[in-house]
Amino acid sequence: QVSLVESGGGLVQPGSSLSLSCAASGLTVFTFSISSMTWYRQAPGEQRRLIARIEHDNTTSYAGSVKGRFVISRENTKKTLYLQLNKLQPEDTAVYFCNHPSSVSWGRGTQVTVSS
């Protein structure tokens, strides 16, 4: 019954920043707080790929393509996951999804388009 709703995407120019949010419901704050949370993205014609992960203790990891530019964070009391996207480039254009271990399907995601 876990529901994840992504938001914050949009159309921006290269070099710009965006802040994405993922609001979770259908689970307790405790369950959210002890879970790893992840961000994925999927460009047209490509496979959905893991780009960032945050553990219950706030340990983070990133795909090489976004490391140093994106920052994943969480606010457990609000059951919300965040992704700060910086220095965006056209190759970052994709639909961005969040995920929880108990999710049974993907949400709608939020579209990020980087273009001059």
C-alpha positions as CSV (number, residue, x, y, z in Angstrom):
1,Q,0.0,0.0,0.0
2,V,3.0,2.3,-0.1
3,S,2.4,5.2,-2.4
4,L,5.1,7.5,-3.7
5,V,4.4,10.8,-5.5
6,E,7.3,12.6,-7.2
7,S,7.2,16.3,-7.9
8,G,9.5,19.3,-8.8
9,G,10.5,18.5,-12.4
10,G,10.4,21.0,-15.2
11,L,12.1,22.6,-18.2
12,V,15.4,24.3,-17.4
13,Q,18.5,25.5,-19.2
14,P,21.9,23.8,-19.0
15,G,23.7,24.7,-15.8
16,S,20.5,25.2,-13.9
17,S,19.3,23.4,-10.8
18,L,16.1,21.7,-9.7
19,S,14.8,20.3,-6.5
20,L,12.8,17.1,-6.6
21,S,10.6,15.7,-3.9
22,C,9.1,12.3,-3.2
23,A,6.2,12.1,-0.7
24,A,5.6,8.7,0.8
25,S,2.3,7.5,2.3
26,G,0.8,4.2,3.3
27,L,3.6,3.5,5.8
28,T,4.6,4.7,9.2
29,V,7.3,7.2,9.9
30,F,9.2,4.4,11.7
31,T,9.0,2.2,8.6
32,F,10.1,5.0,6.4
33,S,13.0,5.9,8.7
34,I,14.6,2.4,8.7
35,S,14.3,2.0,4.9
36,S,16.7,2.7,2.1
37,M,15.3,5.1,-0.4
38,T,16.4,5.5,-4.0
39,W,16.0,7.7,-7.1
40,Y,16.0,6.3,-10.6
41,R,15.7,8.0,-14.0
42,Q,14.7,6.8,-17.4
43,A,15.4,8.6,-20.7
44,P,13.4,7.8,-23.8
45,G,14.4,4.5,-25.3
46,E,16.6,3.6,-22.3
47,Q,16.4,1.4,-19.3
48,R,15.4,2.9,-15.9
49,R,18.6,3.3,-14.0
50,L,19.5,3.8,-10.3
51,I,21.2,7.1,-9.8
52,A,21.1,7.8,-6.0
53,R,20.6,5.9,-2.8
54,I,20.3,7.0,0.8
55,E,20.3,4.5,3.8
56,H,18.6,4.8,7.1
57,D,21.7,6.3,8.7
58,N,21.9,8.9,5.9
59,T,24.8,7.2,4.1
60,T,24.5,8.1,0.4
61,S,25.8,6.7,-2.9
62,Y,25.5,7.9,-6.5
63,A,25.9,6.8,-10.0
64,G,29.1,8.1,-11.6
65,S,27.1,10.2,-14.1
66,V,25.5,12.3,-11.3
67,K,28.1,12.1,-8.5
68,G,29.3,15.6,-7.5
69,R,26.2,17.2,-9.0
70,F,23.2,15.6,-7.4
71,V,22.4,15.4,-3.6
72,I,20.0,12.9,-2.1
73,S,18.5,13.6,1.3
74,R,15.5,12.7,3.4
75,E,13.3,14.1,6.1
76,N,11.9,11.1,8.0
77,T,9.3,12.9,10.1
78,K,7.7,14.1,6.8
79,K,8.2,10.8,5.1
80,T,9.8,12.7,2.2
81,L,12.8,12.0,0.0
82,Y,14.6,14.7,-1.9
83,L,17.0,15.0,-4.8
84,Q,18.8,18.3,-5.5
85,L,19.9,18.4,-9.1
86,N,22.7,20.8,-9.9
87,K,24.7,21.8,-13.0
88,L,22.1,20.1,-15.2
89,Q,23.0,19.1,-18.7
90,P,20.9,17.8,-21.6
91,E,21.9,14.2,-20.9
92,D,20.1,14.6,-17.5
93,T,16.8,14.8,-19.4
94,A,14.6,11.9,-18.2
95,V,11.7,11.0,-16.0
96,Y,12.8,10.7,-12.4
97,F,11.3,8.2,-10.1
98,C,11.7,7.4,-6.4
99,N,11.5,3.9,-4.9
100,H,10.9,2.2,-1.6
101,P,11.7,-1.5,-0.9
102,S,8.0,-2.2,-0.4
103,S,6.8,-0.5,-3.6
104,V,5.0,-2.9,-5.9
105,S,4.9,-0.6,-8.9
106,W,6.4,2.5,-10.3
107,G,4.8,5.9,-9.8
108,R,4.2,8.5,-12.5
109,G,7.6,10.1,-11.9
110,T,8.4,13.7,-12.7
111,Q,9.8,15.0,-16.0
112,V,13.1,16.8,-16.1
113,T,14.0,18.5,-19.4
114,V,17.3,20.3,-19.9
115,S,17.4,22.4,-23.0
116,S,18.7,25.7,-24.3
